[in-house]
Amino acid sequence: MIVPASCSNRLHRVGLIGALLLLPLGCGPTATDDGEVEVDSLRDGLFVEQGYVQGRFEMRIASMFDGTSRNSYHVKTPDQVVEIVVDSLEQVPEYDSWVRVEGELDQQGRWVGDELVVIAPPPQPLIDAEPRPPRRVGTVLVFWNQQSLPNGEAAASMYTNDRSTNVYYGENSYGIETLAGKVYGPYEIEDPGGCNANLISNRAEAAMIERGHDPSQFRQMMFHFPNSFPSGQGCGWAGLASVGSPENPARNSWYNSSFGCVVRNQELGHNYGMGHSHAYNCPGVPDGLDHNLYEDCEHIEYGHPYDPMGGGCGHMNVVQKTFMGWLDGCNIVTTTSDGIFNLLPNELPCNGTQALRFRSYDGRYYYLEYRNAMGEFPAGSGVLINVANEVSGFGLPNYVLDEQGDNTNGYLHEGDTFTDPGGAGMFTVLEEHDTHAVIQVTLPDGGDGAPPSCRDGTEPVDDGNAVGSLECSAVPYPGDITPPEVTITSPTNGEVFVEGSDFIIAAEASDDRQVVEVELYLNGEPFDVLTEPPWEWPATNTPAGTYEFGVIARDARSWTPSQAVTIQVEVAAPATTGEDESGEPPSSDTTGEESDDESTGGASATEAADGCGCRNTGGSGGAGFGLMLLALGWMRRRNVA
């Protein structure tokens, strides 16, 4: 029989009920079919008896419709997700830490306690390579009483169009990140009756499983649904996401009718541990802020006008990029002395300085960045001032300054000067070019005289009488426009085997970037998906019959079909002495049962399907080959833009 490399084929054959039985074996999601927190069952259960709840920690951040955000904390048990309320939480644990909270349930089904205890740290992931392996994201569209977002529109937004999330993260990370995945649905699910994110996601994954798809193939899941709740029971948020880290991203995010550029990229950003990009609204004077940044400037939660972690869809700011590891080494330069510096565009892959830092009066850093309106996500040009502490974990408060003086939307241009309100220093934009800006930093008494330093401890080089290399790519990292190539190398078309044979279905796939998966089709229907080479499927003890198959290779943005291959597995010639067991000569009658057995290779169609995991079409090839031609013949090698 043909053995799938993942659970997907098993899920396809057994359906929803069987799939749930397979979950303990490691197939599919670990979530139950119903994610609601049943207060009565919890009160009668182990948690109440023992006085504590224990499981994996998860923080979620909701982007509210009123412009605010809300953090909530949860414990994931094997059976459900329980929201926790803790009186004292001095430090938020890492995503997936094993925690315990002693306490009791309140009337809302939340677990309330005095203290959260971290029992064990989260599982330690492997260090990412450069470029990082693809981040596999599954998107599920569901609805219950009104029309859902169309699949094609969601797929274009996520992967295929020029401003898709796939292109966004590739361009922003300078090619380090590849987001790859699929969009499923729309699936009609049972009305959740209110804004229960866990219930919606569990029913969405159950709908996937029922249709033969395996949610466990994806590291992250996105759930989109229409805002069709009863009055007073709806969600107050447009997007909701669990919070992880770049090395250990959280799994889930939810989209309440919203699926624009900002919300898609922001919620996934929260999965990677990014907080919101704020703004300080500081009406002041052109030559600098005469305000206390904490007390006198207005905090705007989603205030960064160009960053999707704020309110725009340009590139993320340099603080967020440093957190993600996209900027490193001499991309980040700190100065404690006077100097003249080259500042390179945020949008380009560069070896020189893209974040120039010096201390502010309150101990934080100014992170200067230069934008030049390039790439698929242009958002103005000029020098921006970001304020943040040393880049570390989630929730690092980072602010863009908007003085609302002579400058527009926070940008400074050639000849503009900014002065720290506490006298910690100043800078001037000396020059502004297409390729870079030149910045003069002036500190009290010239600073400490120490040379500037890169984030990795080295010293930046000089170029053009200023500090910092000018080495950059001429253009932003482009979206993938070249589809993969794939061919089936064995068996060959028309090859003949004897029943009971063992052989390997093997394919070769290549791409100018990365092949993210190869999917095997049998008789026009998907059978199994591999996400890393070798692209091989073993077939063992194969029953007689005719089989047709092909494969589809995908990169992060497009796909390519292989040729269709048909093979024949023939009935083995019986060993005979010329007499049957009765001693009589064999009958020459060819009517009836013998020919019926040959039509299915000596087994019923049902037995053949159970034995090899594919549909046996009989000795003539029949409809299966036609289905394969229909499935593969019209698929042309393409890039969907």
Protein Blocks (a to p, Z undefined) as FASTA:
>chain_A
ZZdfbfklmmmmnommlmmmmmmnopajfbdfblcdcfklmmmmmklmnopacddddddd
dddfkopacdddddddfkbccddddfbafbacdehiacddeddddfkopacdfbdcdfbd
cdddddddddddddddddddddfkbccddfklmmmmmmmmmkbfklmmmmmnnomaccdd
ddedjdddddehiacfklmmmmmmmmmmmnopafklpfbdcdddddfbcehiacfbfbdc
ddddfklccfbdcdehiacfklmmmmmmmmnopacdddddddddfkbccbdfklmpccdf
klpfkbfklmbcbdcdfklmmmnomagcjlbccdfbdcddddddfkbccfbdfbdcdddf
kopacdddddehiajkdgbeadddddddddddehiacddddekpmbgehiacehiacddf
klnaccddfbacfkbccdddddehhinopacddfkopacddeehiacifbdcfbdcdddf
bdcddddfbdcehiacdehiacddddddddfkbcfbdcddeehiafbdcfbdcdddddeh
iaedddddddddddfkbccddddddddddddddddehiafkopacdfbfghjlmmmmmnn
opafklmmmmnopacebjnlpmmlmmmmmmmmmpccdddZZ
